[in-house]
Amino acid sequence: MKTLVILGAGQMGMAAFELINSASWQVLAIGDNDPDKWTCSQDISPSDIPVICPGQIPPICPVKEALACHPDMVLIGLMGEERSRKLMAQARQAGYGGTFTLLSDLYSLLDVRGRTLRLAADRIRDQKIPGCVAELGVYKGDTARLMNLFFPDRTLYLFDTFEGFDERDLVRDEIGMRKDMFKDTSADLVAGRLPFPEKAVIRKGYFPDTAEGLDDIRYAFVSLDPDLYAPLLAGLSWFYPRLNPGGMILVHDYNNKQFPGAKMAVQDFEKESGPLKLIPLADLHGSCVIIK
Ligand SMILES: C[S@@+](CC[C@H](N)C(=O)[O-])C[C@H]1O[C@@H](n2cnc3c(N)ncnc32)[C@H](O)[C@@H]1O
């Protein structure tokens, strides 16, 4: 059994921890610079490393203490390149001389959510599920591009303000830094990235207002990625009744602690609609798939 320390106890680090193959690797500790995340601020010496059973969360402690476990490898559980580099430098300074794996490299290399989308598209085509495809929350079109590629014959409806979050939706969720996120995009930029732009209908503006006039459209696949409670609940209320049987909705961030509004919206929607057939995915963003 090889041993591992994860540095970074945020959404990504913890999601990576959940993905570790416990048959081959033992996670000794998770290190973080944020004291609010620590569950253990004691020194962990190699002699008293707690035995962690699979499924149990190991101690979350300061970076230096985590490295005192002398792991075989350190996984840098952050996304940004610069932040990852800083954390590696900190680990080296603390005396760690072993190898690093960067979660950001694995994330850019292996696309669990994109692959799920491909498999879902194949299934929808094989089962001859009729309907259009749509995404609410497009930003620069990473997911929209894949949807357009995997459903080349279907109309793709794209809903976004293309100016970031709307004040009305930020009331319920934490405002903080989110006010300025996702503004650096445009409908033209997204259209320019699509392999089949002639199949796209771009609805720029505030959803659900931008769904006006589309009452009769039915869908086979929908991606919901507006991050926040209010537009996600509005998205489920709009698209689920218009989803053809066998169709699927990919909900981003369902199990993402950074965006708790996503799960709350699904739960509140279930209170009205009854229980959904929902499969959580093991991607780093905590997505889920709802099947009708
Ligand atoms: C996480 S980003 C989407 C990322 C995108 N799915 C991708 O694949 O990269 C969230 C987007 O949701 C949009 N959004 C959030 N609430 C919205 C609303 N009520 N109406 C329209 N767009 C909204 C934001 O403008 C932002 O571009």
The ligand as an ORCA input file, in Angstrom:
! r2SCAN-3c Opt
* xyz 0 1
  C     -20.310     28.136    -14.228
  S     -20.751     29.220    -15.510
  C     -21.160     28.099    -16.800
  C     -19.995     27.276    -17.291
  C     -20.283     26.518    -18.553
  N     -21.377     25.569    -18.403
  C     -19.054     25.811    -19.092
  O     -19.182     24.695    -19.599
  O     -17.968     26.359    -19.009
  C     -22.288     29.855    -14.974
  C     -22.981     30.743    -15.980
  O     -24.360     30.839    -15.614
  C     -24.832     32.107    -16.050
  N     -26.075     32.415    -15.319
  C     -26.276     32.308    -13.991
  N     -27.533     32.703    -13.685
  C     -28.149     33.040    -14.856
  C     -29.467     33.497    -15.184
  N     -30.445     33.683    -14.268
  N     -29.751     33.728    -16.479
  C     -28.815     33.530    -17.440
  N     -27.551     33.108    -17.180
  C     -27.216     32.853    -15.896
  C     -23.670     33.035    -15.747
  O     -23.737     34.202    -16.543
  C     -22.447     32.145    -16.081
  O     -21.978     32.395    -17.387
*
